[in-house]
């Protein structure tokens, strides 16, 4: 029988901090603030990592963190500026003009129709002009939904930037000298540190997962397809994109897979179907490998993490699926600290 007497009794401050942390983590998902949380945690960890390197140059902890925040802020601003410039240049280029796009669609339709059975060919537009008319009608019918999508994208970017700012401010304030902390403040800070530690372990595991995704993609694009005489354009770029997008849990894989299938479709329909089958099969396998890799980092069995991901996805959708490893790692840390698991 379990002897509970050996476990220390939690203080009222710890109980209050646990309840506040539970409410915060719940409402972060309920109010769609996961982007802000992940951005803040990422900046928090990057600042601490860079500050440790800078302190080797005999800088104080506070100066090292301020310099780290300045470097990260510069990198973020430059990245956003380059992204805006790149998107603007692409849409103003000839390759993105409507006539060129329609011409490419016409080529794909004409090359694809003979390869499909009659029942499937009926779902394709008869020509590029028909596609243009149908696309225009679809845009008119769904104009409201597209406006809401654009608004949600803007809100997500705002949450991302706010999360970056909050994470930077918290990182710098951690390097300042404070008076003796009150018990409740200390209990809250302990919860924050454990959540950050859980995030750190999941991120390191995600890097391994991204590398694994990129390796399998390289095997398919640069080894398997050329073996059958298919030289897919931008193959090496796709491998790099797969790695960097793979650093974003779940959503990154969906985006990289979509890009790979679209590039394959520009080559031919059979190659696109082959790429889709490959991605479905390999990611079904990676679903279990990911659970094992992340589980090894947070000291959890693969089935535990899969169960947590299933429950969180059912409760909160895609955001719950992304947050599940971090939330479960944090919960496991809290239980381990009390000697309960």
Secondary structure, DSSP 8 states (H G I E B T S, - for coil): ---GGGS----HHHHHHHHHHHHHHHHHHHTT-HHHHHHHHHHHHHHHHHHHHHHTTT--HHHHHHHHHHHHHHHHHHHHHHHHHHHHHHHHSGGGSHHHHHHHHHHHHHHHHTTS-HHHHTTS-SSHHHHHHHHHHHHHHTHHHHHHHHHHHHHHHHHHHHHHHHHHHHHHHTTS------HHHHHHHHHHHHHHHHHHHHHHHHHHHHHHHHHHHHIIIIIIHHHTT---TTHHHHHHHHHHHHTSTTHHHHHHHHHHHHHHHHH-HHHHHHHHHHHHHHHHHHHHHHHHHHHHHTT--HHHHHHHHHHHHHHHTHHHHHHHHHHHHHHHHHHHHTT--
